[in-house]
């Protein structure tokens, strides 16, 4: 007896056959993906995260941000040279600052500086009656050093000389110019400081005005009657 063909039964029998290869392919693809991704993870964990590369340290670009232990021998030499140069610049600046400070004190602020003696002599000339008669009122008398093409340097340069004689007495001589509304003249200053003295004292302070006799504001020779003290054992003691 022949069997009756039923289409629904035939379809049910064919369904598991068509599904089986698809599942096998998906499982194989998953296994392949898993097997290929596993070595990549192992390499990342073995090598670790990549560190960013830094710029080489040289004399020009060294800022001190990189630690000494992380520098190569060449970079350590560059940093040593840079630090030595910076230290030398600082030392030169300190020496120059001290030199300028000493110069300002010795030439401007010291009581024995030429500037201090110049100011005292100018004050004495302005207050002297004879100088006021020949030059003008005291508050209108101006004093300055040697003439120069630069008006900025006119009041700064004083023609002076310093010497020590054989008895140890220091001599300071300088001159400057005085001008007033009535006339003008030249002031001559001679200061001395003996070994037993701490400050200079006037030996001569005089003003020469053209057409008039010399005006003496201080004159050590005139005080002693124009006589020079005699020598005792080869030296003058007063």
C-alpha positions in Angstrom: 0.0 0.0 0.0 1.5 3.3 -1.0 2.0 6.1 1.6 0.2 9.4 1.2 2.5 12.4 0.7 1.9 15.2 3.2 3.7 18.5 2.5 3.6 19.6 6.2 5.4 16.6 7.4 8.0 17.0 4.8 8.6 20.6 5.8 9.0 19.6 9.5 11.6 17.0 8.6 13.6 19.5 6.5 13.8 22.3 9.2 16.4 20.7 11.6 18.6 19.9 8.7 18.7 23.5 7.4 19.3 25.0 10.9 22.2 22.8 11.9 24.9 24.2 9.6 24.0 27.8 10.6 24.5 27.1 14.3 27.8 25.3 13.5 29.1 28.2 11.5 28.2 30.7 14.3 29.9 28.6 16.9 33.0 28.3 14.7 33.0 32.1 14.1 32.8 32.7 17.9 35.6 30.3 18.6 37.8 31.9 15.9 37.1 35.4 17.3 37.9 34.3 20.8 41.1 32.6 19.8 42.3 35.6 17.8 41.5 38.1 20.5 43.2 36.1 23.3 46.9 36.7 22.1 46.3 40.4 21.7 45.2 40.7 25.3 48.2 38.7 26.5 50.6 41.0 24.6 49.1 44.2 26.1 49.3 42.8 29.7 52.9 41.7 29.2 54.3 44.9 27.7 52.2 47.3 29.8 50.9 50.8 28.7 53.1 52.8 26.4 54.8 55.9 27.9 55.0 59.2 26.0 58.6 60.0 24.7 60.2 63.2 26.2 62.4 65.7 24.5 66.1 65.4 24.9 67.5 67.8 27.5 70.1 70.3 26.2 71.8 73.4 27.5 69.3 75.7 25.7 66.0 73.9 26.7 66.7 72.5 30.1 64.2 73.8 32.7 64.9 71.4 35.5 61.6 69.5 35.1 63.3 66.2 34.4 64.8 64.5 37.5 68.5 64.0 37.7 68.1 60.2 37.9 66.2 60.1 34.6 68.9 62.0 32.6 71.5 60.3 30.4 75.2 61.0 30.9 75.1 63.6 28.0 72.1 65.3 29.5 73.7 65.4 32.9 76.7 67.1 31.4 74.4 69.7 29.7 72.7 70.5 32.9 76.0 70.8 34.8 77.3 73.3 32.2 74.0 75.3 32.3 74.0 75.5 36.1 77.7 76.5 36.2 77.1 79.3 33.7 74.1 80.6 35.7 76.1 80.6 38.9 78.9 82.5 37.3 76.5 85.1 36.0 75.1 85.6 39.5 78.6 85.9 41.0 79.6 88.5 38.4 76.4 90.5 39.2 77.1 90.4 42.9 80.7 91.6 42.3 79.6 94.4 40.0 76.9 95.5 42.5 79.4 95.6 45.3 81.8 97.6 43.1 79.2 100.1 42.2 78.1 100.5 45.8 81.7 101.1 46.9 82.3 103.6 44.2 79.1 105.5 45.1 80.0 105.6 48.8 83.7 106.6 48.2 82.9 109.2 45.6 79.5 110.6 46.7 78.3 109.6 50.1 81.6 109.4 52.1 82.4 112.5 54.2 85.9 112.6 52.7 84.7 112.3 49.1 85.4 115.0 46.5 81.7 115.6 46.2 81.3 116.3 49.9 84.3 118.7 49.9 83.0 120.4 46.7 79.6 121.0 48.4 81.2 122.4 51.5 83.5 124.7 49.6 80.6 125.9 47.4 78.6 126.7 50.6 81.5 128.7 52.0 81.9 130.7 48.8 78.2 131.5 48.6 78.3 132.8 52.2 81.5 134.9 51.8 80.8 138.7 51.6 83.7 139.4 49.2 82.6 136.6 46.8 79.0 137.9 46.9 80.3 141.4 46.0 82.3 140.1 42.9 80.0 137.3 41.8 76.5 138.2 43.0 74.0 137.1 45.6 74.9 133.8 47.3 71.7 132.0 46.2 72.4 132.9 42.6 76.1 131.6 42.5 76.4 128.4 40.6 79.4 126.0 40.8 80.4 123.3 38.4 83.4 121.2 37.3 85.4 121.3 34.1 83.7 122.5 31.0 82.5 119.7 28.6 80.7 119.4 25.3 78.0 117.5 27.2 75.9 119.6 29.5 74.9 116.4 31.4 78.5 115.8 32.4 79.3 119.4 33.3 78.5 119.1 37.0 80.1 115.7 37.5 83.8 116.1 36.5 86.1 117.7 39.0 89.8 118.2 38.1 91.6 116.8 41.2 94.8 115.1 42.4 95.7 113.1 45.5 99.2 112.6 46.8 101.1 111.6 49.9 104.3 113.3 50.9 107.3 111.7 52.5 106.0 112.6 56.0 102.7 110.7 55.4 100.5 113.7 55.0 97.8 113.3 52.3 97.1 116.2 50.0 93.9 116.6 48.1 93.7 119.3 45.5 90.9 120.2 43.1 89.4 123.2 41.4 86.0 124.2 40.1 84.3 127.1 38.5 81.8 129.6 40.1 79.5 131.8 38.2 77.0 134.6 39.3 75.0 137.4 37.7 77.9 139.9 38.4 81.0 137.8 37.4 82.7 134.4 37.4 85.8 132.9 38.8 87.8 129.8 39.6 87.9 128.2 43.1 91.1 126.4 44.3 90.9 123.9 47.1 93.8 122.3 48.9 93.1 119.9 51.8 95.5 118.0 54.0 95.2 115.1 56.4 98.1 114.2 58.6 98.7 110.6 59.9 97.3 111.6 63.3 94.1 113.0 61.8 90.9 111.2 60.7 89.5 113.9 58.5 90.8 116.4 55.9 91.2 120.1 56.9 91.5 123.1 54.7 95.0 124.3 53.8 93.9 126.7 51.1 90.4 127.8 49.8 90.7 130.6 47.4 88.7 132.2 44.6 90.3 134.0 41.6 88.1 136.6 39.8 89.6 138.2 36.7 90.7 141.7 37.3 90.7 141.4 41.2 93.1 140.1 43.8 92.7 136.5 45.0 90.1 136.0 47.7 91.3 133.7 50.5 88.6 132.0 52.5 91.1 129.6 54.2 94.8 130.0 54.2 97.0 127.9 56.5 100.1 129.8 55.5 98.5 133.2 56.2 97.4 132.0 59.6 101.0 131.2 60.6 102.2 134.6 59.2 103.4 133.1 56.0 106.1 131.2 57.8 106.7 127.5 57.4 107.1 125.4 60.5 110.7 124.3 61.1 111.7 120.7 60.7 112.6 118.6 63.8 114.4 115.4 63.1 113.7 115.9 59.4 109.9 116.3 59.8 107.4 119.1 60.5 105.3 118.3 63.5 102.7 121.2 63.2 
